[in-house]
Amino acid sequence: MAAEIREVENISGDINQFLLQICNYSIVYFYGGMIMNKKILVAYFSASGVTAKVAKKLAEAVGADLFEIEPESPYTSGDLNWTDKKSRSSVEMNNPEFRPAIAGKVDAMEQYEVVFVGFPIWWYVAPNIINTFLESYDFSGKTIIPFATSGGSGMGKTNEKLALSCPGASLLKGKILNGSLSQTEMKEWVDSL
């Protein structure tokens, strides 16, 4: 009888170890898929169309809704001439308090738990219109994930500048998504968050 009890204890121990392994796997799997299991919005501003392409691919990869952040007064090519200190984009970016007006609003923003915010990098940060967008809603308790396109610079002080515009939100570290990333690669990035 004692041998049988020991066998049961060993089986029980093996089962407990097995269950622990399953639980650990489930926790790792769940953590990796935490973003994917929530209602997601990909909101983006695109001056030339580059960020729009990335945003659309990201939205498809994660099954998100898509919203274009459009300025009330569209930018012209002259407005975007960063080499002209008097161009609209230069003037706006030289005044960190400036908030360009946005043409539309997201319907029922409260339904989203995760918001990816995409933009081109201007002067090593997000364009001021992104601050306008973030300041237009209450993001308390939501997760905000910046992503950007850039001709050569990194994210710079983007998160530092955006944090003030979304108090109460969990602002994750942003990422440059240049080049021809596949939907699979984008999904892998999201799973790694």
N, C-alpha and C positions, 0 to 999 in steps of 0.2 A: 504494500500500500504506500509506503514511504517513497518508493521509486516512482510510482505513478504520480504522486503529488509533486515531486521534483520535476517530472516531465511537464506537468501542467504549469508549474511555476516557470520553467524554461520557455514553454510555448507562450505563456502570458507575457514574459519578458520580451520574447521575440515579437509578439503582436504589438506590445507597447512601443518597442523600437521602430517597428514598421509604421505604426500610426504616427509616431513622432516625425519620421521621415516624410510621410505624406503631408502632415501639417506644415512642416518646414517648406516643402515644395509648394504647397498651396499658398502659403504666405508670400513666398518669393514670386510666384506666378501672379497672385493678386496684386502685389505691390507694383510689379511691372506693368500690369494692365489697368492700374487705377485711373489713369487719364482716359483710357479708351472706354471705360464703363460709365462715363458721365456724359451729360448733355454738353456738347462742345460747339463753340463758335470760332470761326477764323475771320477776324476783322483785319482789313489791310488798307493801307494807303499806297498807291503806286503812281509815281509821277510820269514814268515812261513805259510802263507795261511789264517791266521785268519782275517786280514784286508781285504783280497780279498773277503771273504765270505760276510762281512758286506757291502763292496762297491757294490757288485753285487745286494744284496738285496735292498740297497738304490737306486741304478739306476733303478731297476724294480719298486720300490715304487713311484718314481717321474717321470718316463718316460724319463730318461736321457741317453745320450750316455756314454760309458764306455771306459776308457783308463788306461792301466797299466803302471805305471812309473817303468821301468825296468833298473837296473844298466847295464852299458856296460859290466862290469865284474861282473857276478852274485856272490852273497854272498854264502859262504859255511857255514856249521855248525860251523866250527872253527872260521870263520870270525865273527860270531855272538856271540861268547863266551864272554859275557860282564864281566865275572869274570877274564878274562885274559887281563891285561893292554896292552898287545902287539897285541891283536887281531885287525883285520881290523876295526871293528865297534868302538872299544875303541879308537884307534888312530884317526879315523875320527872325533869322537865326542869330543875328547880333543882339536881339532883344529877347532874352529867355522868358520874359513875362508875356510876350505876344501870343495870342491864341487865335489862329485863323478860324473863321466860322465854318461849320460843317453843314453840308446840304441836307442830309437826312438823319434819321435816328433808327436804331435797332428796335424792332417791335419786341416787346416782352423780354427785355434783357434779363429779368429775374429768373427766367427758365434755365439760363446757362450757368453751369458750375465751373467750366474751364473756358477761358478766352485766350486764344492765340492772337497776338497783335503783330502784324507785319508792316514793314516800312523799309524804304531805302535809308541808308546811313547818310546823314547830312552833317558835316562838320563834327564828325566822330560821335554823334548822338542821333536820337530819333528826331524827325522834324517836329516842330511845335504843334502841328495839327494832331499828332498822337496824344499830346498832353490835353488838347481840347477834347478829344474822344474820351480819354480816361476820366476827365473831370466832369463829363456829361452824365455819368451813371454812378450808382453806388455799387462798388465792387467788393464790399465787405463780405468776407467768408469765401470769396471766389479765388480761383487760381488764375493768374495771368502769366502767359509765357510769350515773351517777345521773340520775334525772329526777324531777320533783316537780310537785305541784299546790299552789296557794296562793291564799288569798283576797285577796292584795294585796302580799305581800312577795316579794323575790327569793330567790335561793339563799343569800344571806348568807355565812356561814363554813362552809357545809355540807362542802365538800371538805376543808377544813382539819381539821374534826372527824372526818370519816370516814377520812382517810388513816391515822391511827394504828390503825384497826381492820382494815386490810387490807394489812399489810406485804408487799412483794414483788409486789404487783399494780400494773398500770398504771391509775391512777385518772384518767379523763378528766373534763374540765369538765362539770358538770351543766347541765341546762336545765329551765326551767319549761315544762310542757306543759299550759297552761290552755286552756279554750275548746273549740271543736269542730274540732280539727285532723283533717283527713282522713287516711286511710291513706297516700295519696300524699304528703302533706306530711310525715308521720312518716318515710316511707321516704327522702324527700329529706334530712331532717335526719340520719338514720343514714348515708346516703351521704356527707354532708359531714364526717363524723367522721374 
